[in-house]
Amino acid sequence: MNPLDQPYLNQIQEINFQPIFILGDHRSGTTLLYQTLASTQYFNVVTAYHIIKYNEILHNHFNHLEKQKYQELQTEFRQLGISDREFDAVPVSPELPEEYGFIIRNAGHELYINDASLPKFLEACRKIQSISDSGKPILLKNPWCYPHFLYIRQAIPNARFIFIHRNPIHVINSKLKTVDKVLSEWNAYTGLVSNRYNKIFKNPLFRLIYRIMYFPYLGIGLNKVLQQSLTSTSYFMSNIQSLPDSVYVSIRFEDLCEQPQATLKKIFDFLDVKPDVAIDYDSLIKKRPTQLIPTVAQHQQRIIQRLTPYFELHNYPTIASS
């Protein structure tokens, strides 16, 4: 059956957009930064509604059904007992800024932009831009694209990038805890946004394999996420010099938490914007103490040794904490 948006796709082919990508490793603070920047109301963003109702967002917009569909989705969240994303306590609503990677993955592609997924990504941007404020740039977030930013630069020459970095020990710790949580018990919100999660969780064999691969108290899970971090951070260090200084800015998650005003000013200066909406830092940016799981705590120095150049580049301690 053709999606409801099919008759409207020809109307958006000439839609132009200015993409700004937030990129960083998984669990590096991309969500916090995305939500904080979205709160300025200066940007168009990808939301939970756009992902869950992707095949009908144009139809709903042009037929004045958006308000109704937002209310229906909010009701569905309530009926499913969804109040937050559980694995990170981020409150859920139809307006929640989300990763565009779900859109291209749900369409049968990889989670990152490549030759195969590029048309679907461009379609998604044009859709969202056409039903949003045409005068605003579109702000995008997807950690899966972090080790592919040169492809994005080549395929979308007007793209700009905001890179966010976090101590890899804390990144790896958070990755292991998050994957274990969403695989050990059903996450209704993730089930709504990700067809892949449904496939894995509802297939006992797939779920067992993934749980073994990422189990936080076994070395295999640590090795898996450590290799992922090594791949993505090595890519960043090897290729960042290929980007002109004018198209990117880099920040640290720790600075965003400890000095939010100065850190966001750095981003706003880079984008040459002065948001009109005041940001409530206290409600958006709440730094929580990091409790390392035993496996990560025991292997801190090993993580540092594998990723020493990245630790040094971003001034992270190269001696394991006690």
Phi, psi and omega in degrees: 000134180291139177295155182299334182281348186309314182294345185259354187295326179296336183284347185249005185297332182262008179292127176261152178209152178251104184273137173236119185260129168266118184230139177184169178297158175301137179068027179261001180109010181298323180295313179301315181294318180299313180296320181295314179292323178298328182293343178287344181064018178273344188239152162276141182226162173275130183242170176302320178301315181300324181283310185292325182250029190307318186282004180223009186292326175290315178303315181294322181292308185289343177253016174057042181250002186301312182301317179297316182291326175297316180296320179296320180291321177297321177296319178297317176303314183295318181294329178274359180074025182268116175242329176213178184282357177071304185289341177222008176063017177287123181300142183255137173205166176302333182272002183300123176298132185224174184277131177292344179303329178297323182295311183288328177290318179296339178273002175101010181255178171294168182282353181243166181280126173215189183302321183287321185268348183305313179302319179293321177298313180298320177300316181298317179296317180294321177302306185294321179295323184289335180256006181244193179284112185296343181274357183256147173288160178260124181263130190231147180220131177193100182303334181297338181270357181306311179273030179220022188292335177292325176297316179299316179301320180289317185282331183229082189300335182269010180289146172236159190227138170242112179264136177237136184237151179215151177311120184302332177299317180287326176298309182297318178301315181291322178301311183296318180293320183292310182297319178300319182293315184285342178264339181277333178215146184300129176251104187298323180294312179300326177297331179283326185265343188231111173295325181297317179298318177302316183296317182290310187293323186273358174253109185306322181291312179302314183298317179298316180300313181293323179295320178294316181300321187247011182302124190291344184255013175241149181298333183296322178293316177299315180299321181297308183285331175296318178295322177299315179294322178297317180297312185289318181289325177295320178299315180301310183294327182283335190239352184297330180291346178282347178268135173298145179303334185286350185249003180210159172221147178240138175226168174250143177302319181299321178290324178299321181285320186271329180226064187300319184295313181294322182291317179291327176299322177300319179291314181296323177295319178299317181278351182058051178231155174228090183303139181277339184267127178290142181261128176273089185300322185297324182275331183271321188247099180239105181284125179252141178298142181267121176258112182285135174289155187307318183299317180289319180301321182286338186244024181302313184294325177297317178299315180299316181298320180290331187241025185308313180302323180289318176303314183291321181300322185253015174061040174268149182300137180256015173241129182298141178283154181275000000 
